[in-house]
Amino acid sequence: MRDIHKKIHRQIDSKVAVSSDIMASGGKNGPRVPNPPKYGGLPDTEGFERWLNALLRWLKVNKICGPELDSDRMEFTAMFLENTALTWFEDSVDGAYRQQAAWTFKEVITGLYDRFVHENATHDATDKFWHVEYNAEEGVMSYYHKLERYATRMIQAPDPFTFKTQLMAGLPANFISFVLDKGCSTETSSADDILHYACQAEEIGKMRKHFNEKKRIMDSTRSKTTASTKHSKARDPSPERSV
């Protein structure tokens, strides 16, 4: 869990650690962004991440940054909570019976994560990593980024060999054959090499499909032209010679 907390803390620092007076000036006439959605406590890892990203973006644009505004960030966070998440905040952070007297913004965010997301995230990312497969409409790069996304969210990230094995396993059989024919394997090649040849296999497949489609159209057009010519000759025979 400490690794997850460190990642969340780095994300927070990258957005709101620097005080607004030394950031690029925007002032009251700076750009405005819509209020972030309210987080209600659903155990949805990606939903929580989207909410946190939106919250941090909103705080940054509105210049609520730097250590001196940490307490303000907590108050604004409460404004964008609802249901069980808001109940947790009022009981644990802002309530008269709270067990921890003082909180930081980082502690509030990781507290929300631990209370509502952590247990589900442990299984969710792992399950998705082992079951994601190549989708022809989305392509090889989308498949790779999904694997990478889920791997980084696992409590214990897969080692390189396991990642490469799963990368290969989710590809179509003809892609795997192409990659292997290029001398690539999970034992001896990098994930980048496997990805490179998988993308090549995909591109060749697209080119072949495009060529076959054009050939089909040309063959169909040629067939119709030939049939039309024969039909015209049958309806309009050459005039007979006069004797």
Phi and psi in degrees as a GROMACS rama.xvg file:
@    title "Ramachandran Plot"
@    xaxis  label "Phi"
@    yaxis  label "Psi"
@TYPE xy
-60.5724  -38.6431  ARG-2
-62.3719  -41.1019  ASP-3
-63.6896  -43.4102  ILE-4
-61.0293  -40.5809  HIS-5
-63.2576  -40.155  LYS-6
-64.8394  -42.2476  LYS-7
-65.3976  -40.999  ILE-8
-63.9203  -40.2779  HIS-9
-64.2211  -39.4461  ARG-10
-63.2737  -42.8288  GLN-11
-63.9132  -47.0813  ILE-12
-59.8322  -37.6825  ASP-13
-66.6578  -20.3399  SER-14
-104.117  -42.4176  LYS-15
-129.343  11.5413  VAL-16
-73.7666  -30.8914  ALA-17
-87.6768  130.958  VAL-18
-59.8991  145.977  SER-19
-65.0543  -25.9397  SER-20
-74.5715  -12.2255  ASP-21
-115.222  9.37608  ILE-22
-90.3839  171.767  MET-23
-57.8344  130.933  ALA-24
-69.7232  138.6  SER-25
-138.094  -36.5409  GLY-26
62.257  -162.625  GLY-27
-69.8252  -20.7349  LYS-28
-95.8498  12.6379  ASN-29
-70.8728  177.844  GLY-30
-64.5396  148.99  PRO-31
-112.841  144.569  ARG-32
-124.631  152.472  VAL-33
-62.9012  154.92  PRO-34
-60.5173  143.422  ASN-35
-66.3856  158.018  PRO-36
-66.8871  165.486  PRO-37
-91.4709  136.692  LYS-38
-94.261  127.799  TYR-39
-106.204  -0.0638178  GLY-40
102.988  12.0178  GLY-41
-68.9775  140.705  LEU-42
-81.0586  54.8188  PRO-43
-111.481  110.099  ASP-44
-57.9374  -51.6615  THR-45
-68.6068  -34.198  GLU-46
-63.9851  -40.9435  GLY-47
-64.8059  -42.1055  PHE-48
-63.9283  -41.1438  GLU-49
-63.8921  -41.2609  ARG-50
-63.2116  -45.3158  TRP-51
-63.6216  -43.1022  LEU-52
-59.752  -43.8623  ASN-53
-65.476  -40.6977  ALA-54
-63.4888  -47.4506  LEU-55
-64.5589  -38.2555  LEU-56
-63.4559  -41.7139  ARG-57
-64.9986  -43.3944  TRP-58
-63.2917  -41.3711  LEU-59
-66.6438  -47.5857  LYS-60
-63.2157  -34.0298  VAL-61
-88.2392  9.84007  ASN-62
62.8655  29.3987  LYS-63
-93.6521  69.1459  ILE-64
-127.933  165.634  CYS-65
89.5502  157.929  GLY-66
-63.0212  -28.7141  PRO-67
-69.9618  -16.3823  GLU-68
-110.31  21.1005  LEU-69
-62.7574  -42.5919  ASP-70
-66.641  -33.5775  SER-71
-64.4272  -39.6108  ASP-72
-61.7788  -36.8768  ARG-73
-66.1646  -40.3295  MET-74
-65.172  -41.7106  GLU-75
-66.9272  -35.19  PHE-76
-58.9332  -42.3881  THR-77
-60.1389  -32.0312  ALA-78
-65.913  -22.3606  MET-79
-112.521  31.3734  PHE-80
-119.834  156.638  LEU-81
-153.705  170.028  GLU-82
54.2626  -134.509  ASN-83
-66.9929  -27.8579  THR-84
-67.0844  -40.5318  ALA-85
-68.845  -38.3406  LEU-86
-60.2586  -42.7443  THR-87
-61.1986  -44.4564  TRP-88
-62.0044  -45.5624  PHE-89
-67.2371  -34.0629  GLU-90
-78.774  -42.583  ASP-91
-93.6067  -32.125  SER-92
-107.973  -41.2546  VAL-93
-116.507  0.460337  ASP-94
-89.9927  163.209  GLY-95
-69.0475  -23.767  ALA-96
-104.825  18.086  TYR-97
-64.0258  143.123  ARG-98
-84.075  -27.5251  GLN-99
-103.94  119.219  GLN-100
-69.9365  -44.4314  ALA-101
-120.672  138.601  ALA-102
-126.408  155.153  TRP-103
-109.35  164.578  THR-104
-59.4507  -42.2962  PHE-105
-61.2205  -41.226  LYS-106
-65.6982  -35.4258  GLU-107
-64.3503  -46.2312  VAL-108
-65.9217  -46.1812  ILE-109
-69.549  -29.3999  THR-110
-64.2546  -42.4583  GLY-111
-62.2099  -43.3714  LEU-112
-60.8529  -48.1085  TYR-113
-63.9022  -38.2807  ASP-114
-73.3234  -39.0419  ARG-115
-114.757  -23.8655  PHE-116
-113.831  -36.9641  VAL-117
-51.2468  -52.6142  HIS-118
-61.736  -41.777  GLU-119
-70.8292  -37.7105  ASN-120
-62.7817  -35.4508  ALA-121
-56.9413  -43.7462  THR-122
-88.4029  -34.4636  HIS-123
-63.4948  -52.1411  ASP-124
-64.8072  -40.7075  ALA-125
-63.9827  -45.0471  THR-126
-63.1037  -43.2686  ASP-127
-66.9727  -36.7575  LYS-128
-60.8612  -42.1374  PHE-129
-80.2208  -11.7634  TRP-130
-117.716  -7.69181  HIS-131
-68.1102  140.246  VAL-132
-134.357  163.447  GLU-133
-63.3794  135.404  TYR-134
-119.919  122.214  ASN-135
-60.1051  -33.9237  ALA-136
-71.8498  -29.7938  GLU-137
-92.8724  -31.6893  GLU-138
94.8635  171.797  GLY-139
-64.1347  -43.0955  VAL-140
-64.2816  -38.9967  MET-141
-63.4543  -42.489  SER-142
-61.2535  -43.715  TYR-143
-63.4665  -44.5757  TYR-144
-67.2865  -32.2287  HIS-145
-64.5737  -46.5122  LYS-146
-57.5906  -46.6929  LEU-147
-63.0078  -41.1909  GLU-148
-61.1076  -48.1266  ARG-149
-70.5202  -35.2827  TYR-150
-62.8741  -41.0537  ALA-151
-71.6541  -16.4227  THR-152
-98.249  -3.66419  ARG-153
-74.0243  146.812  MET-154
-59.7889  -42.2773  ILE-155
-120.62  105.493  GLN-156
-62.9346  144.385  ALA-157
-66.1635  148.059  PRO-158
-71.6911  165.172  ASP-159
-55.0619  -41.01  PRO-160
-64.205  -43.1444  PHE-161
-63.6742  -41.036  THR-162
-62.6136  -45.533  PHE-163
-65.0114  -38.096  LYS-164
-63.536  -43.5029  THR-165
-69.0425  -35.8478  GLN-166
-59.4308  -45.6799  LEU-167
-68.67  -41.9223  MET-168
-63.4856  -30.2223  ALA-169
-86.4706  -2.76707  GLY-170
-83.6861  156.211  LEU-171
-61.7924  154.917  PRO-172
-59.363  -38.7083  ALA-173
-70.0303  -29.27  ASN-174
-67.828  -44.7174  PHE-175
-59.5342  -43.7895  ILE-176
-61.6186  -41.3355  SER-177
-63.411  -45.1129  PHE-178
-61.9178  -44.1747  VAL-179
-66.145  -37.7936  LEU-180
-64.2391  -23.571  ASP-181
-83.6324  3.11797  LYS-182
85.9656  13.1731  GLY-183
-91.5886  145.576  CYS-184
-152.584  162.468  SER-185
-67.6914  -24.0953  THR-186
-79.8557  -35.4703  GLU-187
-113.823  -12.5089  THR-188
-113.349  159.618  SER-189
-84.3988  163.952  SER-190
-62.9754  -34.2779  ALA-191
-63.8185  -39.935  ASP-192
-65.9186  -43.6179  ASP-193
-62.215  -43.2995  ILE-194
-62.5724  -42.3421  LEU-195
-58.1766  -49.2011  HIS-196
-74.4977  -29.7177  TYR-197
-64.6411  -39.7491  ALA-198
-65.9683  -37.6427  CYS-199
-62.2151  -44.8359  GLN-200
-60.6061  -40.5922  ALA-201
-64.4176  -43.614  GLU-202
-64.7072  -41.743  GLU-203
-62.4645  -40.9715  ILE-204
-61.5085  -40.4796  GLY-205
-65.7758  -42.3017  LYS-206
-64.145  -42.1083  MET-207
-63.9616  -42.1074  ARG-208
-63.4026  -41.729  LYS-209
-64.6025  -42.9901  HIS-210
-63.1292  -45.4712  PHE-211
-63.2044  -35.8661  ASN-212
-67.5597  -43.1923  GLU-213
-64.9472  -39.617  LYS-214
-64.3844  -39.8279  LYS-215
-63.4141  -42.1686  ARG-216
-65.5785  -42.3327  ILE-217
-65.4004  -41.9222  MET-218
-63.8668  -40.2501  ASP-219
-64.7595  -42.5445  SER-220
-64.4395  -43.7917  THR-221
-62.1684  -41.7778  ARG-222
-63.879  -41.5879  SER-223
-66.8903  -38.7686  LYS-224
-64.3091  -43.7437  THR-225
-62.8471  -44.3392  THR-226
-64.2257  -38.7134  ALA-227
-66.4174  -38.9894  SER-228
-64.5816  -45.3832  THR-229
-62.2768  -39.4652  LYS-230
-65.518  -38.9332  HIS-231
-66.0407  -41.0888  SER-232
-65.6465  -37.5213  LYS-233
-67.7031  -34.4329  ALA-234
-84.182  -21.9229  ARG-235
-129.677  72.5351  ASP-236
-67.0698  155.14  PRO-237
-64.6892  140.334  SER-238
-61.8533  144.708  PRO-239
-73.1359  147.869  GLU-240
-72.5091  144.271  ARG-241
-83.9072  141.147  SER-242
